[in-house]
Amino acid sequence: MGNYAEASNNMQLITNRENNPETVFLEALISQEIGEDEQAKSLFQFVINEFPQNDYANYAKNILKEE
């Protein structure tokens, strides 16, 4: 699992992370790596819904398609 659990905890310390698609996307990837699949899906969907024109929304769509 490496440092993913620690990274997840550190993500929680970032203020206003919900305003940054890159940060939310990274949080989703970390959640996915530590087995929190539902949390990851929710975060990917958040990026898609809140930042539809952002490249991270496209990345999130591709990840969700693969599942």
C-alpha positions as CSV (number, residue, x, y, z in Angstrom):
1,M,0.0,0.0,0.0
2,G,3.0,2.3,0.3
3,N,2.4,5.8,1.5
4,Y,-1.1,6.0,-0.1
5,A,-2.9,5.9,3.3
6,E,-0.7,8.7,4.5
7,A,-1.3,10.6,1.3
8,S,-5.0,10.2,1.8
9,N,-4.8,11.6,5.3
10,N,-2.7,14.5,4.0
11,M,-5.2,15.3,1.3
12,Q,-7.8,15.9,4.0
13,L,-5.6,18.7,5.3
14,I,-5.8,20.7,2.1
15,T,-8.3,23.5,2.4
16,N,-10.6,24.3,-0.5
17,R,-9.5,21.2,-2.3
18,E,-13.0,20.9,-3.8
19,N,-12.2,24.0,-5.9
20,N,-9.3,22.4,-7.6
21,P,-10.0,19.6,-10.1
22,E,-6.4,18.4,-10.0
23,T,-6.5,18.0,-6.3
24,V,-9.8,16.2,-6.3
25,F,-8.6,14.0,-9.2
26,L,-5.5,13.0,-7.2
27,E,-7.6,12.3,-4.2
28,A,-9.7,10.0,-6.3
29,L,-6.6,8.1,-7.5
30,I,-5.3,7.7,-4.0
31,S,-8.7,6.5,-2.8
32,Q,-8.7,4.0,-5.7
33,E,-5.2,2.7,-4.7
34,I,-6.2,2.1,-1.1
35,G,-9.3,0.2,-2.1
36,E,-11.9,2.9,-1.4
37,D,-13.5,2.3,-4.8
38,E,-16.8,4.0,-4.0
39,Q,-15.1,7.1,-2.7
40,A,-12.9,7.2,-5.8
41,K,-15.9,6.9,-8.1
42,S,-17.7,9.6,-6.2
43,L,-14.6,11.9,-6.5
44,F,-14.2,11.2,-10.2
45,Q,-17.9,12.0,-10.8
46,F,-17.5,15.2,-8.8
47,V,-14.7,16.3,-11.1
48,I,-16.8,15.4,-14.1
49,N,-19.8,17.3,-12.8
50,E,-18.1,20.4,-11.4
51,F,-15.4,20.9,-13.9
52,P,-16.8,19.5,-17.2
53,Q,-14.5,21.5,-19.5
54,N,-11.3,20.6,-17.6
55,D,-8.9,18.0,-18.8
56,Y,-9.2,16.2,-15.5
57,A,-12.9,15.6,-16.2
58,N,-11.9,13.8,-19.4
59,Y,-9.3,11.7,-17.5
60,A,-12.0,10.9,-14.9
61,K,-14.4,9.8,-17.6
62,N,-11.9,7.5,-19.1
63,I,-11.1,5.9,-15.7
64,L,-14.8,5.3,-15.0
65,K,-15.3,3.8,-18.5
66,E,-12.5,1.3,-17.8
67,E,-14.3,0.0,-14.6
